[in-house]
Amino acid sequence: MKVHDFAYQVAMHTIRVLEETQHYKIPETTRKEVGEKVLKDVDDLLKKAK
């Protein structure tokens, strides 16, 4: 599994957890925007983690 795929899955899982535990309803457009932002930022996040 690619790191980008993993990061995307973590972001989507986080959204699901928020919806289930905090009863948030996150619109599909926001899900898409968050997913795109995570994918865009993965390389920078990895650099910061070193």
N, CA and C atoms as a LAMMPS dump frame, in Angstrom:
ITEM: TIMESTEP
0
ITEM: NUMBER OF ATOMS
150
ITEM: BOX BOUNDS ff ff ff
-5.0000000000000000e+02 5.0000000000000000e+02
-5.0000000000000000e+02 5.0000000000000000e+02
-5.0000000000000000e+02 5.0000000000000000e+02
ITEM: ATOMS id mol type element x y z
1 1 1 N 0.855 -1.182 0
2 1 2 C 0 0 0
3 1 3 C 0.897 1.239 0
4 2 1 N 0.557 2.174 -0.812
5 2 2 C 1.308 3.424 -0.877
6 2 3 C 1.001 4.29 0.346
7 3 1 N 1.951 5.102 0.713
8 3 2 C 1.766 6.004 1.846
9 3 3 C 0.595 6.941 1.591
10 4 1 N 0.459 7.417 0.358
11 4 2 C -0.645 8.323 0.03
12 4 3 C -1.991 7.628 0.228
13 5 1 N -2.077 6.375 -0.178
14 5 2 C -3.325 5.623 0
15 5 3 C -3.636 5.449 1.486
16 6 1 N -2.595 5.138 2.254
17 6 2 C -2.771 4.964 3.694
18 6 3 C -3.241 6.265 4.344
19 7 1 N -2.603 7.367 4.003
20 7 2 C -2.978 8.666 4.57
21 7 3 C -4.43 9.007 4.236
22 8 1 N -4.829 8.721 3.01
23 8 2 C -6.208 8.983 2.6
24 8 3 C -7.173 8.135 3.429
25 9 1 N -6.848 6.862 3.604
26 9 2 C -7.71 5.976 4.389
27 9 3 C -7.814 6.427 5.838
28 10 1 N -6.713 6.903 6.403
29 10 2 C -6.736 7.416 7.774
30 10 3 C -7.643 8.643 7.868
31 11 1 N -7.548 9.528 6.897
32 11 2 C -8.393 10.729 6.899
33 11 3 C -9.873 10.362 6.803
34 12 1 N -10.209 9.429 5.924
35 12 2 C -11.607 9.029 5.763
36 12 3 C -12.107 8.29 7.006
37 13 1 N -11.235 7.513 7.619
38 13 2 C -11.612 6.825 8.857
39 13 3 C -11.871 7.84 9.969
40 14 1 N -11.036 8.858 10.046
41 14 2 C -11.219 9.913 11.044
42 14 3 C -12.564 10.59 10.862
43 15 1 N -12.925 10.867 9.626
44 15 2 C -14.228 11.477 9.35
45 15 3 C -15.35 10.556 9.824
46 16 1 N -15.242 9.254 9.536
47 16 2 C -16.278 8.299 9.969
48 16 3 C -16.368 8.24 11.495
49 17 1 N -15.216 8.246 12.157
50 17 2 C -15.21 8.207 13.625
51 17 3 C -15.895 9.447 14.189
52 18 1 N -15.589 10.607 13.639
53 18 2 C -16.249 11.837 14.096
54 18 3 C -17.755 11.757 13.9
55 19 1 N -18.173 11.231 12.775
56 19 2 C -19.614 11.114 12.529
57 19 3 C -20.27 10.16 13.524
58 20 1 N -19.591 9.045 13.811
59 20 2 C -20.181 8.037 14.698
60 20 3 C -20.145 8.46 16.159
61 21 1 N -19.047 9.045 16.602
62 21 2 C -18.908 9.345 18.026
63 21 3 C -19.397 10.73 18.409
64 22 1 N -19.287 11.677 17.505
65 22 2 C -19.673 13.054 17.819
66 22 3 C -20.957 13.472 17.117
67 23 1 N -21.499 12.541 16.35
68 23 2 C -22.752 12.776 15.627
69 23 3 C -22.669 13.954 14.664
70 24 1 N -21.459 14.141 14.113
71 24 2 C -21.276 15.139 13.066
72 24 3 C -21.821 14.564 11.776
73 25 1 N -22.295 15.412 10.902
74 25 2 C -22.642 15.005 9.546
75 25 3 C -21.752 15.814 8.614
76 26 1 N -20.811 15.14 8.007
77 26 2 C -19.846 15.817 7.158
78 26 3 C -20.275 15.646 5.708
79 27 1 N -20.531 16.743 5.014
80 27 2 C -21.003 16.676 3.626
81 27 3 C -19.978 16.007 2.7
82 28 1 N -20.477 15.414 1.657
83 28 2 C -19.619 14.722 0.688
84 28 3 C -18.585 15.662 0.076
85 29 1 N -18.954 16.905 -0.168
86 29 2 C -17.993 17.851 -0.743
87 29 3 C -16.835 18.106 0.223
88 30 1 N -17.136 18.175 1.52
89 30 2 C -16.087 18.371 2.517
90 30 3 C -15.189 17.143 2.589
91 31 1 N -15.779 15.955 2.511
92 31 2 C -14.987 14.72 2.496
93 31 3 C -13.996 14.745 1.337
94 32 1 N -14.49 15.14 0.174
95 32 2 C -13.648 15.184 -1.019
96 32 3 C -12.522 16.205 -0.842
97 33 1 N -12.863 17.379 -0.319
98 33 2 C -11.86 18.423 -0.118
99 33 3 C -10.799 17.98 0.886
100 34 1 N -11.221 17.342 1.968
101 34 2 C -10.28 16.862 2.979
102 34 3 C -9.37 15.801 2.368
103 35 1 N -9.949 14.872 1.623
104 35 2 C -9.157 13.83 0.98
105 35 3 C -8.122 14.396 0.031
106 36 1 N -8.528 15.357 -0.769
107 36 2 C -7.594 15.987 -1.709
108 36 3 C -6.482 16.732 -0.974
109 37 1 N -6.847 17.423 0.103
110 37 2 C -5.859 18.18 0.885
111 37 3 C -4.847 17.234 1.529
112 38 1 N -5.338 16.129 2.072
113 38 2 C -4.435 15.152 2.689
114 38 3 C -3.463 14.614 1.652
115 39 1 N -3.97 14.224 0.493
116 39 2 C -3.094 13.695 -0.55
117 39 3 C -2.062 14.727 -0.984
118 40 1 N -2.478 15.974 -1.063
119 40 2 C -1.574 17.052 -1.468
120 40 3 C -0.475 17.281 -0.431
121 41 1 N -0.805 17.095 0.842
122 41 2 C 0.109 17.431 1.929
123 41 3 C 0.935 16.258 2.453
124 42 1 N 0.719 15.049 1.954
125 42 2 C 1.403 13.874 2.502
126 42 3 C 2.917 14.033 2.487
127 43 1 N 3.485 14.448 1.395
128 43 2 C 4.937 14.563 1.308
129 43 3 C 5.483 15.562 2.329
130 44 1 N 4.808 16.68 2.496
131 44 2 C 5.245 17.677 3.476
132 44 3 C 5.118 17.12 4.908
133 45 1 N 4.044 16.393 5.176
134 45 2 C 3.857 15.799 6.495
135 45 3 C 4.946 14.776 6.799
136 46 1 N 5.32 14.005 5.799
137 46 2 C 6.393 13.021 5.993
138 46 3 C 7.72 13.707 6.296
139 47 1 N 7.998 14.812 5.614
140 47 2 C 9.229 15.561 5.881
141 47 3 C 9.246 16.098 7.299
142 48 1 N 8.113 16.589 7.777
143 48 2 C 8.025 17.133 9.126
144 48 3 C 8.172 16.041 10.182
145 49 1 N 7.798 14.822 9.839
146 49 2 C 7.847 13.726 10.804
147 49 3 C 9.25 13.183 11.02
148 50 1 N 10.191 13.546 10.163
149 50 2 C 11.562 13.026 10.29
150 50 3 C 12.34 13.703 11.367
